[in-house]
Amino acid sequence: MRLFVTRRWPADVEQALAANHLVTLNEPDLKLDRLALVRAMLTADILCPTVSDTIDRELIATPGATVKLIANYGAGVDHIDLDAARAANILVSNTPDVLTDATAELAVLLILMASRRAGEGERELRAGLWAGWRPTHLLGQGVTGKLLGLIGFGRIGRATAARARALGMRIAYHAPHRAAAAVEREYDAAFVGSLDELATQADVISLHCRGGHETRHLVDARLLARMKPSAILVNTARGTVVNERDLAAALASGRIAAAGLDVFEREPTVDPALLALDNVVLLPHLGSATLDTRIAMGMRVFANIEQFVATGEVLDRVS
């Protein structure tokens, strides 16, 4: 098969792909422009994009396109027009499961960093402004006994809940569908039927829902106004879930205490209003960024491709 890989992957994965297929790599590892993606649609049997690529209706409908499978490197697929792919008889696969632990770890990292003002402290120290220990310096919040409100309770939400429980946090969640009673018992998690109610109750809100138009700006000025002044918002899901302008205003005014963000509305651009604030931790989309995880993601793409070559189907078909 002719594969087009839009960004560089770990060397072990690229070697595995090249051993079985004709692989075109993006050697400079820079974000591809529209023309390069069109050329890929015209020359490849399988397109291997990432979240930084926009695979929209017009691209999928490129006249003369030869792509039969879009094998996405990542779990989220809101950057791919699934309806258009279905209409064009193109399969779409993703990489569930393998990035769950890494992303949950990062969610907890952001909870702790935002709670304990760790980003502020490091910036102060590196700038040579630390004047030494004193009893009232950079006082943050502890998380023991606090209520973690999860918006979304899939694989990553549950893995985050497990880690937060180990820190002594209580767990509540809101999701479109309530989890089975056995799952709620396993994570000692309470279902909250209203998003507004969860926002009112939680000390920390952590986002674990899908991206796309259905969740766009789910967190806006109205929802932020329902949160406690001491509350913290964490986002490791998709940047579009949060209205960044509204969040920046809430942080600047003290409407909420802090935030931790790993994803942004217009990546790699970050709203300047957020960059100017001390009470928000900003990370460059590191959710799955461990070597083991990124290799596992690539090998999952490889497994989907091999299944497609052998059977015309994939292991992780996105419906």
Helices and strands as residue ranges (DSSP letters): E 2-5, H 11-20, E 22-25, H 34-43, E 46-48, H 57-60, E 69-71, H 82-87, E 91-93, H 100-116, H 118-126, E 147-151, H 155-166, E 170-174, H 181-187, E 189-191, H 195-201, E 204-207, G 213-215, H 221-224, E 232-235, G 239-241, H 244-253, E 258-261, H 272-275, E 280-282, H 291-311
